[in-house]
Amino acid sequence: MTGMAFTVERIRAEVADLLGEDPEEIPLDENLADWGLDSVRLMALAERWRAEGAEVAFLQLAERPAVEAWAELLGAS
């Protein structure tokens, strides 16, 4: 994988940045759609992460839109 390693903190920070929130405010286990994460932003995340070598698809992220689920998909430490 190229780029930075995936961590829960990194995923949380990237989501927070997209939503204009503080990373500490982003819950690990809640549906991020309820926080305003729409499909366009989700697609942007998937593209960014794939560009870094992650084998993750938009649909995988959309099926379980929570930081902890994505951390599992991305093999986050």
Backbone atoms as SQL, in Angstrom:
CREATE TABLE atoms (id INTEGER PRIMARY KEY, chain TEXT, resi INTEGER, resn TEXT, atom TEXT, x REAL, y REAL, z REAL);
INSERT INTO atoms VALUES
  (1, 'A', 1, 'MET', 'N', 0.845, -1.170, 0.000),
  (2, 'A', 1, 'MET', 'CA', 0.000, 0.000, 0.000),
  (3, 'A', 1, 'MET', 'C', 0.890, 1.232, 0.000),
  (4, 'A', 2, 'THR', 'N', 0.506, 2.202, -0.798),
  (5, 'A', 2, 'THR', 'CA', 1.245, 3.454, -0.797),
  (6, 'A', 2, 'THR', 'C', 0.593, 4.414, 0.169),
  (7, 'A', 3, 'GLY', 'N', 1.234, 5.524, 0.445),
  (8, 'A', 3, 'GLY', 'CA', 0.635, 6.526, 1.323),
  (9, 'A', 3, 'GLY', 'C', 0.706, 6.116, 2.779),
  (10, 'A', 4, 'MET', 'N', -0.043, 6.835, 3.577),
  (11, 'A', 4, 'MET', 'CA', -0.069, 6.586, 5.022),
  (12, 'A', 4, 'MET', 'C', -0.849, 5.318, 5.337),
  (13, 'A', 5, 'ALA', 'N', -0.470, 4.682, 6.425),
  (14, 'A', 5, 'ALA', 'CA', -1.210, 3.515, 6.888),
  (15, 'A', 5, 'ALA', 'C', -2.572, 3.952, 7.399),
  (16, 'A', 6, 'PHE', 'N', -3.516, 3.066, 7.292),
  (17, 'A', 6, 'PHE', 'CA', -4.859, 3.366, 7.783),
  (18, 'A', 6, 'PHE', 'C', -4.950, 3.058, 9.267),
  (19, 'A', 7, 'THR', 'N', -5.427, 4.018, 10.014),
  (20, 'A', 7, 'THR', 'CA', -5.686, 3.857, 11.440),
  (21, 'A', 7, 'THR', 'C', -7.092, 4.371, 11.696),
  (22, 'A', 8, 'VAL', 'N', -7.635, 3.988, 12.820),
  (23, 'A', 8, 'VAL', 'CA', -8.949, 4.495, 13.204),
  (24, 'A', 8, 'VAL', 'C', -8.907, 6.022, 13.281),
  (25, 'A', 9, 'GLU', 'N', -7.835, 6.546, 13.841),
  (26, 'A', 9, 'GLU', 'CA', -7.709, 7.996, 13.981),
  (27, 'A', 9, 'GLU', 'C', -7.669, 8.687, 12.629),
  (28, 'A', 10, 'ARG', 'N', -6.956, 8.105, 11.688),
  (29, 'A', 10, 'ARG', 'CA', -6.889, 8.702, 10.348),
  (30, 'A', 10, 'ARG', 'C', -8.254, 8.678, 9.668),
  (31, 'A', 11, 'ILE', 'N', -8.936, 7.554, 9.720),
  (32, 'A', 11, 'ILE', 'CA', -10.254, 7.443, 9.095),
  (33, 'A', 11, 'ILE', 'C', -11.193, 8.470, 9.708),
  (34, 'A', 12, 'ARG', 'N', -11.177, 8.537, 11.005),
  (35, 'A', 12, 'ARG', 'CA', -12.020, 9.488, 11.737),
  (36, 'A', 12, 'ARG', 'C', -11.707, 10.931, 11.341),
  (37, 'A', 13, 'ALA', 'N', -10.424, 11.251, 11.231),
  (38, 'A', 13, 'ALA', 'CA', -10.002, 12.602, 10.872),
  (39, 'A', 13, 'ALA', 'C', -10.429, 12.956, 9.450),
  (40, 'A', 14, 'GLU', 'N', -10.318, 12.012, 8.529),
  (41, 'A', 14, 'GLU', 'CA', -10.715, 12.287, 7.149),
  (42, 'A', 14, 'GLU', 'C', -12.224, 12.483, 7.038),
  (43, 'A', 15, 'VAL', 'N', -12.985, 11.692, 7.765),
  (44, 'A', 15, 'VAL', 'CA', -14.439, 11.861, 7.778),
  (45, 'A', 15, 'VAL', 'C', -14.796, 13.210, 8.408),
  (46, 'A', 16, 'ALA', 'N', -14.165, 13.527, 9.508),
  (47, 'A', 16, 'ALA', 'CA', -14.428, 14.796, 10.193),
  (48, 'A', 16, 'ALA', 'C', -14.139, 15.975, 9.278),
  (49, 'A', 17, 'ASP', 'N', -13.047, 15.886, 8.531),
  (50, 'A', 17, 'ASP', 'CA', -12.683, 16.953, 7.612),
  (51, 'A', 17, 'ASP', 'C', -13.772, 17.149, 6.553),
  (52, 'A', 18, 'LEU', 'N', -14.271, 16.058, 6.009),
  (53, 'A', 18, 'LEU', 'CA', -15.325, 16.142, 4.996),
  (54, 'A', 18, 'LEU', 'C', -16.617, 16.738, 5.558),
  (55, 'A', 19, 'LEU', 'N', -16.873, 16.476, 6.826),
  (56, 'A', 19, 'LEU', 'CA', -18.122, 16.919, 7.446),
  (57, 'A', 19, 'LEU', 'C', -17.994, 18.240, 8.195),
  (58, 'A', 20, 'GLY', 'N', -16.771, 18.767, 8.287),
  (59, 'A', 20, 'GLY', 'CA', -16.572, 20.004, 9.021),
  (60, 'A', 20, 'GLY', 'C', -16.783, 19.844, 10.514),
  (61, 'A', 21, 'GLU', 'N', -16.394, 18.693, 11.027),
  (62, 'A', 21, 'GLU', 'CA', -16.548, 18.373, 12.450),
  (63, 'A', 21, 'GLU', 'C', -15.178, 18.171, 13.086),
  (64, 'A', 22, 'ASP', 'N', -15.169, 18.127, 14.399),
  (65, 'A', 22, 'ASP', 'CA', -13.981, 17.768, 15.164),
  (66, 'A', 22, 'ASP', 'C', -13.848, 16.241, 15.118),
  (67, 'A', 23, 'PRO', 'N', -12.662, 15.706, 14.875),
  (68, 'A', 23, 'PRO', 'CA', -12.525, 14.242, 14.833),
  (69, 'A', 23, 'PRO', 'C', -13.059, 13.541, 16.079),
  (70, 'A', 24, 'GLU', 'N', -12.873, 14.152, 17.248),
  (71, 'A', 24, 'GLU', 'CA', -13.339, 13.530, 18.484),
  (72, 'A', 24, 'GLU', 'C', -14.866, 13.428, 18.543),
  (73, 'A', 25, 'GLU', 'N', -15.547, 14.233, 17.750),
  (74, 'A', 25, 'GLU', 'CA', -17.012, 14.218, 17.723),
  (75, 'A', 25, 'GLU', 'C', -17.575, 13.091, 16.860),
  (76, 'A', 26, 'ILE', 'N', -16.759, 12.563, 15.970),
  (77, 'A', 26, 'ILE', 'CA', -17.220, 11.522, 15.056),
  (78, 'A', 26, 'ILE', 'C', -17.243, 10.183, 15.798),
  (79, 'A', 27, 'PRO', 'N', -18.423, 9.577, 15.932),
  (80, 'A', 27, 'PRO', 'CA', -18.523, 8.299, 16.650),
  (81, 'A', 27, 'PRO', 'C', -17.925, 7.162, 15.834),
  (82, 'A', 28, 'LEU', 'N', -17.442, 6.162, 16.525),
  (83, 'A', 28, 'LEU', 'CA', -16.847, 5.014, 15.849),
  (84, 'A', 28, 'LEU', 'C', -17.899, 4.045, 15.320),
  (85, 'A', 29, 'ASP', 'N', -19.032, 3.961, 16.005),
  (86, 'A', 29, 'ASP', 'CA', -19.993, 2.910, 15.692),
  (87, 'A', 29, 'ASP', 'C', -21.330, 3.395, 15.136),
  (88, 'A', 30, 'GLU', 'N', -21.453, 4.678, 14.854),
  (89, 'A', 30, 'GLU', 'CA', -22.728, 5.194, 14.343),
  (90, 'A', 30, 'GLU', 'C', -22.706, 5.316, 12.831),
  (91, 'A', 31, 'ASN', 'N', -23.888, 5.278, 12.250),
  (92, 'A', 31, 'ASN', 'CA', -24.070, 5.432, 10.812),
  (93, 'A', 31, 'ASN', 'C', -23.671, 6.851, 10.417),
  (94, 'A', 32, 'LEU', 'N', -22.653, 6.966, 9.594),
  (95, 'A', 32, 'LEU', 'CA', -22.138, 8.277, 9.214),
  (96, 'A', 32, 'LEU', 'C', -23.083, 9.040, 8.293),
  (97, 'A', 33, 'ALA', 'N', -24.026, 8.354, 7.677),
  (98, 'A', 33, 'ALA', 'CA', -25.044, 9.042, 6.881),
  (99, 'A', 33, 'ALA', 'C', -25.888, 9.926, 7.797),
  (100, 'A', 34, 'ASP', 'N', -26.096, 9.477, 9.022),
  (101, 'A', 34, 'ASP', 'CA', -26.853, 10.267, 9.999),
  (102, 'A', 34, 'ASP', 'C', -26.095, 11.535, 10.388),
  (103, 'A', 35, 'TRP', 'N', -24.809, 11.557, 10.122),
  (104, 'A', 35, 'TRP', 'CA', -23.967, 12.713, 10.424),
  (105, 'A', 35, 'TRP', 'C', -23.800, 13.617, 9.205),
  (106, 'A', 36, 'GLY', 'N', -24.423, 13.228, 8.106),
  (107, 'A', 36, 'GLY', 'CA', -24.376, 14.063, 6.909),
  (108, 'A', 36, 'GLY', 'C', -23.435, 13.586, 5.828),
  (109, 'A', 37, 'LEU', 'N', -22.865, 12.399, 5.985),
  (110, 'A', 37, 'LEU', 'CA', -21.977, 11.871, 4.955),
  (111, 'A', 37, 'LEU', 'C', -22.830, 11.355, 3.804),
  (112, 'A', 38, 'ASP', 'N', -22.793, 12.068, 2.692),
  (113, 'A', 38, 'ASP', 'CA', -23.601, 11.681, 1.537),
  (114, 'A', 38, 'ASP', 'C', -22.791, 10.832, 0.561),
  (115, 'A', 39, 'SER', 'N', -23.451, 10.353, -0.479),
  (116, 'A', 39, 'SER', 'CA', -22.802, 9.440, -1.424),
  (117, 'A', 39, 'SER', 'C', -21.655, 10.095, -2.185),
  (118, 'A', 40, 'VAL', 'N', -21.750, 11.383, -2.464),
  (119, 'A', 40, 'VAL', 'CA', -20.673, 12.070, -3.184),
  (120, 'A', 40, 'VAL', 'C', -19.410, 12.094, -2.331),
  (121, 'A', 41, 'ARG', 'N', -19.548, 12.421, -1.066),
  (122, 'A', 41, 'ARG', 'CA', -18.386, 12.442, -0.175),
  (123, 'A', 41, 'ARG', 'C', -17.837, 11.035, 0.050),
  (124, 'A', 42, 'LEU', 'N', -18.741, 10.083, 0.149),
  (125, 'A', 42, 'LEU', 'CA', -18.333, 8.694, 0.335),
  (126, 'A', 42, 'LEU', 'C', -17.556, 8.202, -0.889),
  (127, 'A', 43, 'MET', 'N', -18.013, 8.578, -2.056),
  (128, 'A', 43, 'MET', 'CA', -17.319, 8.209, -3.280),
  (129, 'A', 43, 'MET', 'C', -15.917, 8.832, -3.311),
  (130, 'A', 44, 'ALA', 'N', -15.806, 10.066, -2.862),
  (131, 'A', 44, 'ALA', 'CA', -14.507, 10.744, -2.815),
  (132, 'A', 44, 'ALA', 'C', -13.544, 10.019, -1.880),
  (133, 'A', 45, 'LEU', 'N', -14.054, 9.578, -0.730),
  (134, 'A', 45, 'LEU', 'CA', -13.206, 8.818, 0.205),
  (135, 'A', 45, 'LEU', 'C', -12.735, 7.518, -0.429),
  (136, 'A', 46, 'ALA', 'N', -13.670, 6.798, -1.043),
  (137, 'A', 46, 'ALA', 'CA', -13.319, 5.519, -1.674),
  (138, 'A', 46, 'ALA', 'C', -12.253, 5.727, -2.736),
  (139, 'A', 47, 'GLU', 'N', -12.405, 6.747, -3.565),
  (140, 'A', 47, 'GLU', 'CA', -11.422, 7.041, -4.613),
  (141, 'A', 47, 'GLU', 'C', -10.058, 7.388, -4.019),
  (142, 'A', 48, 'ARG', 'N', -10.057, 8.228, -2.992),
  (143, 'A', 48, 'ARG', 'CA', -8.800, 8.629, -2.347),
  (144, 'A', 48, 'ARG', 'C', -8.087, 7.420, -1.777),
  (145, 'A', 49, 'TRP', 'N', -8.827, 6.575, -1.081),
  (146, 'A', 49, 'TRP', 'CA', -8.216, 5.413, -0.454),
  (147, 'A', 49, 'TRP', 'C', -7.741, 4.394, -1.479),
  (148, 'A', 50, 'ARG', 'N', -8.496, 4.222, -2.562),
  (149, 'A', 50, 'ARG', 'CA', -8.053, 3.310, -3.625),
  (150, 'A', 50, 'ARG', 'C', -6.781, 3.831, -4.286),
  (151, 'A', 51, 'ALA', 'N', -6.687, 5.139, -4.446),
  (152, 'A', 51, 'ALA', 'CA', -5.487, 5.741, -5.038),
  (153, 'A', 51, 'ALA', 'C', -4.251, 5.464, -4.183),
  (154, 'A', 52, 'GLU', 'N', -4.474, 5.217, -2.902),
  (155, 'A', 52, 'GLU', 'CA', -3.376, 4.896, -1.983),
  (156, 'A', 52, 'GLU', 'C', -3.140, 3.393, -1.865),
  (157, 'A', 53, 'GLY', 'N', -3.886, 2.624, -2.636),
  (158, 'A', 53, 'GLY', 'CA', -3.665, 1.186, -2.651),
  (159, 'A', 53, 'GLY', 'C', -4.660, 0.353, -1.878),
  (160, 'A', 54, 'ALA', 'N', -5.634, 0.984, -1.249),
  (161, 'A', 54, 'ALA', 'CA', -6.640, 0.222, -0.507),
  (162, 'A', 54, 'ALA', 'C', -7.555, -0.503, -1.483),
  (163, 'A', 55, 'GLU', 'N', -7.861, -1.725, -1.162),
  (164, 'A', 55, 'GLU', 'CA', -8.792, -2.494, -1.984),
  (165, 'A', 55, 'GLU', 'C', -10.170, -2.405, -1.345),
  (166, 'A', 56, 'VAL', 'N', -10.812, -1.287, -1.615),
  (167, 'A', 56, 'VAL', 'CA', -12.121, -1.035, -1.036),
  (168, 'A', 56, 'VAL', 'C', -12.990, -0.365, -2.096),
  (169, 'A', 57, 'ALA', 'N', -14.239, -0.774, -2.143),
  (170, 'A', 57, 'ALA', 'CA', -15.177, -0.224, -3.118),
  (171, 'A', 57, 'ALA', 'C', -16.200, 0.668, -2.425),
  (172, 'A', 58, 'PHE', 'N', -16.737, 1.584, -3.190),
  (173, 'A', 58, 'PHE', 'CA', -17.776, 2.470, -2.690),
  (174, 'A', 58, 'PHE', 'C', -18.889, 1.671, -2.019),
  (175, 'A', 59, 'LEU', 'N', -19.342, 0.611, -2.668),
  (176, 'A', 59, 'LEU', 'CA', -20.448, -0.186, -2.138),
  (177, 'A', 59, 'LEU', 'C', -20.122, -0.785, -0.774),
  (178, 'A', 60, 'GLN', 'N', -18.886, -1.234, -0.591),
  (179, 'A', 60, 'GLN', 'CA', -18.481, -1.783, 0.704),
  (180, 'A', 60, 'GLN', 'C', -18.597, -0.728, 1.803),
  (181, 'A', 61, 'LEU', 'N', -18.172, 0.490, 1.490),
  (182, 'A', 61, 'LEU', 'CA', -18.258, 1.575, 2.468),
  (183, 'A', 61, 'LEU', 'C', -19.714, 1.944, 2.733),
  (184, 'A', 62, 'ALA', 'N', -20.511, 1.967, 1.684),
  (185, 'A', 62, 'ALA', 'CA', -21.914, 2.363, 1.810),
  (186, 'A', 62, 'ALA', 'C', -22.737, 1.340, 2.588),
  (187, 'A', 63, 'GLU', 'N', -22.378, 0.071, 2.494),
  (188, 'A', 63, 'GLU', 'CA', -23.132, -0.983, 3.192),
  (189, 'A', 63, 'GLU', 'C', -23.022, -0.866, 4.707),
  (190, 'A', 64, 'ARG', 'N', -21.872, -0.438, 5.182),
  (191, 'A', 64, 'ARG', 'CA', -21.627, -0.303, 6.630),
  (192, 'A', 64, 'ARG', 'C', -20.920, 1.015, 6.885),
  (193, 'A', 65, 'PRO', 'N', -21.670, 2.129, 6.853),
  (194, 'A', 65, 'PRO', 'CA', -21.043, 3.454, 6.971),
  (195, 'A', 65, 'PRO', 'C', -20.719, 3.864, 8.401),
  (196, 'A', 66, 'ALA', 'N', -19.718, 3.208, 8.961),
  (197, 'A', 66, 'ALA', 'CA', -19.268, 3.523, 10.319),
  (198, 'A', 66, 'ALA', 'C', -17.748, 3.405, 10.359),
  (199, 'A', 67, 'VAL', 'N', -17.114, 4.233, 11.139),
  (200, 'A', 67, 'VAL', 'CA', -15.654, 4.247, 11.234),
  (201, 'A', 67, 'VAL', 'C', -15.122, 2.865, 11.591),
  (202, 'A', 68, 'GLU', 'N', -15.721, 2.208, 12.571),
  (203, 'A', 68, 'GLU', 'CA', -15.195, 0.911, 12.994),
  (204, 'A', 68, 'GLU', 'C', -15.314, -0.142, 11.895),
  (205, 'A', 69, 'ALA', 'N', -16.372, -0.092, 11.110),
  (206, 'A', 69, 'ALA', 'CA', -16.530, -1.041, 10.000),
  (207, 'A', 69, 'ALA', 'C', -15.491, -0.771, 8.919),
  (208, 'A', 70, 'TRP', 'N', -15.248, 0.503, 8.635),
  (209, 'A', 70, 'TRP', 'CA', -14.253, 0.853, 7.628),
  (210, 'A', 70, 'TRP', 'C', -12.851, 0.504, 8.091),
  (211, 'A', 71, 'ALA', 'N', -12.591, 0.660, 9.369),
  (212, 'A', 71, 'ALA', 'CA', -11.282, 0.308, 9.907),
  (213, 'A', 71, 'ALA', 'C', -11.018, -1.172, 9.677),
  (214, 'A', 72, 'GLU', 'N', -12.034, -1.974, 9.874),
  (215, 'A', 72, 'GLU', 'CA', -11.912, -3.415, 9.635),
  (216, 'A', 72, 'GLU', 'C', -11.637, -3.695, 8.156),
  (217, 'A', 73, 'LEU', 'N', -12.401, -3.053, 7.272),
  (218, 'A', 73, 'LEU', 'CA', -12.213, -3.229, 5.829),
  (219, 'A', 73, 'LEU', 'C', -10.818, -2.829, 5.368),
  (220, 'A', 74, 'LEU', 'N', -10.314, -1.759, 5.935),
  (221, 'A', 74, 'LEU', 'CA', -9.027, -1.199, 5.523),
  (222, 'A', 74, 'LEU', 'C', -7.836, -1.805, 6.259),
  (223, 'A', 75, 'GLY', 'N', -8.118, -2.712, 7.191),
  (224, 'A', 75, 'GLY', 'CA', -7.037, -3.320, 7.967),
  (225, 'A', 75, 'GLY', 'C', -6.328, -2.326, 8.860),
  (226, 'A', 76, 'ALA', 'N', -7.114, -1.380, 9.383),
  (227, 'A', 76, 'ALA', 'CA', -6.542, -0.315, 10.213),
  (228, 'A', 76, 'ALA', 'C', -5.974, -0.872, 11.506),
  (229, 'A', 77, 'SER', 'N', -4.925, -0.221, 11.940),
  (230, 'A', 77, 'SER', 'CA', -4.293, -0.615, 13.208),
  (231, 'A', 77, 'SER', 'C', -4.804, 0.249, 14.330);
